[in-house]
Structures are given as C-alpha cells and as structure tokens.
Amino acid sequence: MSITVTESAAKHIANFLAKRGKGVGLRLGVRTSGCSGMAYKLEFADVLDEDDLTFEQFGVTVIVDPKSLPYIDGMELDFTREGLNEGFKFNNPNVKDACGCGESFNV
C-alpha cells in the first residue's frame, strides 16, 4: 500500500510548510461528500496520530489515516499549473466514477 508524490507537489507542500513555520506534513484523506459519494481532504498536520501511515518522498511527508487508505491506495498526488489555474491533481487508480464538476468520486 502506498501513496506517491510528484516532485512538483512535494515542492508546493514544502513551501507551504515553510511559510506556516510548523507542521510534520500534509494529511491526505477522504470524506463523504458530493454527488458521487466521496471527496478528498487535505490539511496540514502538526502531530501524528498513533495509527497514521506515513509516506515520504522528495523531503515531504504525506500522512494517511488507515480508514482512508483503501480508497486512495496507489494514488499519485501531483501539483499542476494550467494557464491561470493551479492546484493538486489526484491520480487515483481506484476511482470508478466521478461527478461532472470533478469535486467527488466513488470507488
């Protein structure tokens, strides 16, 4: 089981952590939401929970709770810029369907 981070995403995460001045990494998970059932959630983590799983690449740590991992196992987290738009891109091989607006998915 694993989560990978591209170099672009890692640089973006590291820059935000440096600006914050604290944090052990980026917490990645899923929550029930949207018309397709699930949505990604991202937040900075200042501490690790006892059951957290960690994935380190390019000097940053991505933290995942064990309940979210089955839905995002094998996912690549990327950061892209397209014209004036920029943001994280979730390349998740488990997604079977996504809503038209791209805010939620199901597995």
C-alpha positions as CSV (number, residue, x, y, z in Angstrom):
1,M,0.0,0.0,0.0
2,S,1.4,3.4,-0.9
3,I,0.8,7.0,-1.9
4,T,3.3,8.7,-4.2
5,V,4.0,12.4,-4.5
6,T,5.5,14.1,-7.6
7,E,8.4,16.5,-7.3
8,S,6.1,19.4,-8.2
9,A,3.7,18.5,-5.4
10,A,6.5,18.0,-2.9
11,K,7.9,21.4,-3.6
12,H,4.5,23.0,-3.2
13,I,3.9,21.2,0.1
14,A,7.4,22.1,1.4
15,N,6.8,25.8,0.5
16,F,3.5,25.9,2.4
17,L,5.0,24.2,5.4
18,A,7.9,26.6,5.4
19,K,5.5,29.6,5.3
20,R,3.4,28.1,8.1
21,G,6.6,27.7,10.2
22,K,5.4,24.4,11.6
23,G,4.0,21.0,10.7
24,V,5.1,17.5,10.2
25,G,3.5,17.0,6.8
26,L,0.3,17.0,4.7
27,R,-2.6,14.9,5.9
28,L,-4.5,13.3,3.0
29,G,-7.8,11.5,3.3
30,V,-11.3,11.1,2.1
31,R,-14.7,12.2,3.4
32,T,-18.3,11.5,2.4
33,S,-19.4,14.3,0.2
34,G,-20.7,15.4,-3.1
35,C,-22.9,13.7,-5.7
36,S,-20.6,10.8,-6.3
37,G,-20.1,9.9,-2.6
38,M,-16.5,10.8,-1.6
39,A,-14.2,13.8,-1.8
40,Y,-10.5,14.3,-1.0
41,K,-9.5,16.3,2.1
42,L,-6.1,17.9,2.6
43,E,-4.9,19.6,5.7
44,F,-1.5,20.3,7.4
45,A,-0.7,18.1,10.3
46,D,1.2,19.3,13.3
47,V,1.3,15.9,15.1
48,L,1.0,12.3,14.0
49,D,-1.8,10.1,15.4
50,E,-0.8,6.6,16.7
51,D,-2.4,4.8,13.8
52,D,-1.3,7.2,11.0
53,L,0.5,5.8,8.0
54,T,3.3,8.0,6.5
55,F,4.7,8.2,3.0
56,E,7.9,10.2,2.4
57,Q,9.2,11.5,-0.9
58,F,11.3,14.4,-2.0
59,G,11.7,15.5,1.6
60,V,8.0,15.8,2.5
61,T,5.7,13.5,4.4
62,V,2.1,12.6,3.4
63,I,0.0,11.3,6.3
64,V,-3.0,9.0,5.7
65,D,-5.4,7.5,8.3
66,P,-6.0,3.8,7.9
67,K,-9.7,4.2,7.1
68,S,-8.9,6.4,4.0
69,L,-6.1,4.3,2.7
70,P,-8.2,1.6,0.9
71,Y,-9.8,4.4,-1.2
72,I,-6.6,6.1,-2.2
73,D,-4.0,3.3,-2.2
74,G,-1.8,3.6,-5.2
75,M,-2.7,7.3,-5.8
76,E,-0.2,9.8,-7.1
77,L,-0.5,13.4,-5.7
78,D,0.6,16.0,-8.3
79,F,0.6,19.8,-8.4
80,T,-0.2,21.3,-11.8
81,R,-0.5,24.7,-13.3
82,E,-2.7,25.1,-16.4
83,G,-2.9,28.7,-17.5
84,L,-4.2,30.8,-14.6
85,N,-5.3,27.7,-12.7
86,E,-3.2,25.7,-10.3
87,G,-3.8,23.0,-7.8
88,F,-3.4,19.5,-6.6
89,K,-4.3,16.7,-9.0
90,F,-5.3,13.4,-7.6
91,N,-4.3,10.5,-9.9
92,N,-6.2,7.8,-8.2
93,P,-6.4,4.3,-9.8
94,N,-9.3,3.3,-7.6
95,V,-11.8,5.8,-8.9
96,K,-14.6,4.1,-10.9
97,D,-16.7,7.2,-11.5
98,A,-16.5,11.0,-10.8
99,C,-19.1,13.7,-10.8
100,G,-19.3,16.2,-13.7
101,C,-17.8,19.0,-11.6
102,G,-14.9,16.9,-10.5
103,E,-15.5,17.5,-6.8
104,S,-16.4,14.0,-5.8
105,F,-15.8,10.3,-6.8
106,N,-16.7,6.8,-6.0
107,V,-14.7,3.6,-5.9
